[in-house]
Amino acid sequence: MIYLLCGLLTAILFFYVFYMDQEADTGEEKTRLAYLYERKEAVYENLRDLNFEFKAGKFPEGDYDAMRSGLEEEAAQVLAEIASLERTSAVPQRKGARI
């Protein structure tokens, strides 16, 4: 009897763990532009935090300058890609037009 109950419990646990609900909410798919806007906000927040922590005396000036320049480069890359994607999505495509 105990073996039967253990087997039944095991079967129920496997079913519960590995059963994929067909109606699971996977969320909406993000576009590259939406991802870049989120990344931009994260980089800006990191820059604000870095500036605050430097003023609080947690970083020496050399480390602060290196981290700040890295974050500023990343922000510039993100902004350039956002501008590029917005420019290409705003230009209407004509038949026969070369890009």
C-alpha positions in Angstrom: 0.0 0.0 0.0 2.8 2.4 0.8 4.5 1.7 -2.5 1.3 2.5 -4.3 0.9 5.8 -2.5 4.6 6.7 -3.1 4.2 5.9 -6.8 1.0 7.9 -7.0 2.6 10.9 -5.3 5.6 10.6 -7.6 3.4 10.5 -10.6 1.4 13.6 -9.4 4.7 15.5 -8.7 6.1 14.7 -12.2 2.8 15.8 -13.7 2.8 19.0 -11.7 6.4 19.9 -12.4 6.6 19.0 -16.1 3.1 19.8 -17.3 3.2 22.8 -19.6 0.1 24.9 -19.3 -1.0 25.8 -22.9 -2.4 29.1 -21.7 0.7 30.3 -19.8 1.2 34.0 -20.0 4.5 34.6 -21.7 4.2 38.3 -21.9 4.4 40.5 -24.9 7.3 40.3 -27.3 9.6 43.3 -27.1 10.9 45.0 -30.1 14.5 46.0 -30.4 13.5 49.7 -30.0 11.6 48.9 -26.7 14.6 47.0 -25.4 16.9 49.9 -26.3 14.7 52.4 -24.5 14.8 50.2 -21.4 18.6 49.8 -21.7 18.9 53.6 -22.0 17.0 54.2 -18.8 19.2 51.6 -17.0 22.4 53.2 -18.2 21.2 56.6 -17.1 20.2 55.3 -13.7 23.7 53.7 -13.4 25.3 57.0 -14.2 23.2 58.8 -11.6 24.1 56.1 -9.0 27.8 56.2 -9.9 27.8 60.0 -9.5 26.1 59.8 -6.2 28.5 57.1 -4.9 31.5 59.1 -6.1 30.3 62.2 -4.3 29.8 60.0 -1.2 33.5 59.0 -1.4 33.1 55.4 -2.3 35.3 55.5 -5.4 38.6 57.1 -6.2 38.6 59.6 -9.0 40.5 57.3 -11.4 38.0 54.4 -11.0 35.1 56.9 -11.2 36.4 58.3 -14.5 36.9 54.9 -16.0 33.4 53.7 -15.0 31.8 56.9 -16.1 33.4 56.9 -19.5 32.4 53.2 -20.0 28.8 54.0 -19.2 28.8 57.1 -21.4 30.1 55.1 -24.3 27.4 52.5 -23.8 24.8 55.3 -23.6 26.1 56.8 -26.8 25.9 53.5 -28.6 22.3 52.9 -27.4 21.2 56.4 -28.4 22.8 56.0 -31.9 21.0 52.7 -32.4 17.7 54.2 -31.2 18.2 57.1 -33.7 19.0 54.7 -36.5 16.0 52.5 -35.8 13.6 55.5 -35.5 15.0 57.0 -38.7 14.5 53.8 -40.7 11.0 53.2 -39.3 10.0 56.8 -40.1 11.1 56.7 -43.7 8.3 55.3 -45.9 9.5 52.6 -48.3 8.8 53.3 -52.0 8.7 50.7 -54.7 12.0 50.5 -56.5 13.8 52.7 -54.0 17.3 51.8 -53.2 18.6 51.8 -49.6 
